[in-house]
Amino acid sequence: MIMTKIQMKKTLLILSLIFVYHAGFSQQEPAFGDGEWFKFRMSYSNWLKAGNATLLVKDEVLNEKPVYHVVGKGWTTGMIKWFFKVTDRYESYFDKTTNLPYKFVRNIDEGGHTKDLEIEFDQDNNKAHVHDKKHKRKVVVDTKPNIQDMVSTFYYLRNNLDTENLNVGDEVKIDMFFDEENYGFKLQYLGEEIIDTDFGDVMSLKFRPYVMAGRVFKEEESLTLWVSKDKNKLPLRIKADLAVGSLRADLDAFKGLKHPFNIVVKN
């Protein structure tokens, strides 16, 4: 149980990286739309229920621009919430055409550790205007061109990845902005795999992100990701080998998919 605090602080960040996996991009048929909703269940060391997370997509208008407004929530459940209670809320407002974010919100309470951040992105001038509401502080940070936030990354790559031309060993580096920092991330494609899910056997694409070894993860190759090999690019599963125990997230429920969800039919 020692790692519970660190695990739950990282859960939504890990989920947001599920689709960061290929160096080639191409404009494809949209993978998602208004009303799409996912629910994930998290377990610790493959048996102890740790928490849940949800992602909801809504059509909205921000500063007279049509945007997707995505709300992500995460919370501890079961025995763990009695030791360490988490209620996290993440929001991203991103352009419906370019998928570049205009606004990001992070409002969390993790065992009494709280943050209340609102970030507005100036994509034209590569700036992030960070408002720390908890400490009543504002700061402007330089960003990389076409910067993504931790939620918009998920949806940007679902819409723009050239999944038809993946080769085993392909890598990608993505620039994201988290809190007040630019965050670099690299991930490698491992190949195809049929996995058993609550919905049946699903053909998936498997990936290996590179993370910082040390206090949280055993080594750089501690994470493994699976996404559905269809037009939805559903996040199906993620496993993390931690310094103490392991964390697993599985897709538990969904609705509002834009495309059919393909189940493997065995003879």
N, C-alpha and C positions, 0 to 999 in steps of 0.2 A: 504493500500500500504506500510505500515511501514515494513512489514516482507519480502518484495520482495527480498532484497539483501541476506538475510539469506537463503530464500527458494532456490534461484537459485544456490547458492554456494553448497547446499546440494543435488540438484536434481540427478546428475550423481552418487553420492555416494549411494543414496537410490536405484537407479535402479540397481546398481551393487550388491546389497544385495538380490535381488529378489529370488535367488535360494539357500540361506543359510538356509536350513530348516529341516535337518534330521540327526540323530546320526548314522544311519546305512548306509554304503557305499558298493557298489559292482560294479565291472567293467561290464558295459552294452554296448549294441550297441551304437556307437557314436550318440549323439543327434544333432550335427551340422557339418558343413564342409565348405570348401572354397566357398565364394560367398554369404553366408548367410548375410542378411541385415534386420535390424529393424528400424522403425521410431516411435517415441513416441510424443504425444502432451500433453502439461501440461496446466492445467487451475487452476486459483486461485478462491477459494470459489465457485467452480462449474459453473462459468459463464464467468470469465475474462480470455482470452487466455494469457498464461504466457510465453510459449516458446516451443521449439522442441528439441529432442535429437535423435541421430542415433547411431547405432552400426554396423560395417562392419567387416566380417572375411575374411582374405586373407592367402593363403599358401605362406610362404617365407622361406628363409634360413638365420640363424643368427649364425655367427661364426662356419660355416660348420654343423650346426644342423638344421634339419627340424623343423619349428615352425609354429604356428598360430600367425599371426599378426592382432590384433584387434584394430580398430580405433573407438573411441567414441567421438562424438561431441555434444555440447549443446549450445543453443543460445536463447536469449529472442526475442519475437515477439510482434506485435501489440502495444498497448498503453504503455505497461511496458517498452519496449526498449527505449522510449523517457525519462523515468525517471531513468532507470537503465539498461545499456546495458551490456550483457554478451556474450562472445565468449570463450568457453572452448574446449580444445582438450585433450583427454586422449588416450594413446596407451599402449598396453601390448603385449610382445612377450613371448609366453609360449610353452613348449615342447609338441609336438603332441602326445606323448605316455603318459607321466605322468601328463600333464597339469600344471606343476609347472613353474612359471614365471622366465625368465632370465633377462628381462629388462622392465622397466615401465617409461612412459613419462607423465608428467602433465604440460601443457602449457595453462594458463588461463588468461583472462582479465575480471574482474567482477567489472564494474563501476570504472575502474581505478586501482583496486587492482589486481596486477599481480603476477604470479609465473611461473617460468620456471625450472622445476626439471627433472632430468634424474637419474633413480635408476637402478643399476645393482645388481642382486641377486646372491650370492654365496651359492647355496643350500647345497653344501657339508659341508661348514664350518659355516652355519647359520649366514651369514653376509649380510648387505645391504650397498652398496657403493652409497651414495647419493651425486649427483653433483647439487648444487644450482647455476645455470648459471646466474641468475639475480644478485646475490650477490658475484659471483665468489668464492664460498666456497665449499669444499668437506669434507665429514665426513663419517665414517664407524660406523654402528649401529648393535648391536647384534639383531638377530631375532629368532623367534620360529622355530623349525624344520618344513620343508615343508610349509613355509610361502607362502601366496598368496597375490597378490596385489588386489586393489579394482575392477579391470576389470576381471582378470583371475579367481577370485572366482566364478563369474557368470558362466563361461564356465566349470570350473572344476567340479562344483556340478551338472551341467546338465548331464555330462558324467558319474558321479559316484554315484549318489543317488539311493538307493533302494526304488523307489517309490511304488513298489508293496506291501511293508510291512509297510506302514505308519500307525501309530495308533494315534488317537486324543490325544493330550497332549504331544506327542514326542517333545523333545527339542534338540538343538545342539549348541555347542559353536565353533566358528571358529576364527582362528588367521589370521589377515590380517596386512599388512604394509601400512601405509598411511603417506606421507610426510617423517617424520623422527621418526615415532612412531609405535609400535606394537598396534594393535587395536583388542580388544576382542568384540565378538558379539554373542548374544543369540536370538534364534527365536523358536516359538512354532507352531506346526501344529494344525489347527482348524477343519479340515474336508473338505468334498467336497461340491461344490456349482455350480449350473448352472448359468452363468452370461450372460447378454445381451451385445454383443459387436458389433462393426461396421461390423463384418463378419458373424453375426448370434449368436445364443445361443451356448455357449461352456461350456463343463464340465470342471471345474477347481478344483485345490487344493488351499485351503485358509490358510494363515499363519499370525501369529502375532509376529513381531519382538519386542524386548524390547529395548527402546531407553532412553537416559538421559532426564528426565523431567526438564523443566526450561525455558530458554530464547526462545527456538525454539518450542519444543513440549509441549503440555498440560500436558501429563503424560507419564509414561513408556510404556503404551499400546496404543500409539497414531497412530501407523502405521498398515495398513492391506494390505496384498499382495494376488494376485490371479495369478496362473500359469496354463497353459493348462494341462489337464490330458491325455497326449499322449506322444509319443516318442520324440517330439520336446521340450517339457517343455517350451512353449512360455510364455514370460512375458506378461500378458494381462492387468493388472491394479494394481495401487497402490494408496492408499488414506492415507493422513497424516493430522491429526488434529493438527493445530499449535496453538501457544500461541495467535496469531491473525489470524483468518480465517482458511482456509484449502487449501491443495494442492492435486491435482489429476493428475496422469499420465496414459494415455491409449495408448495401441498399435494402431497405426494409419495406418501402412503399413508394408509389409514384402515381401521378395523374397528370393529365393535360399534355401528353407527349405529342409532338408534331408529326412523328412518323411511326410506322409499325415497329413494335419491339419484337425482334426475331428470337425465337426459341429453337434450339436444335432438336429435331425429331430423329430419334434413333430407330433403326430397323430392328 
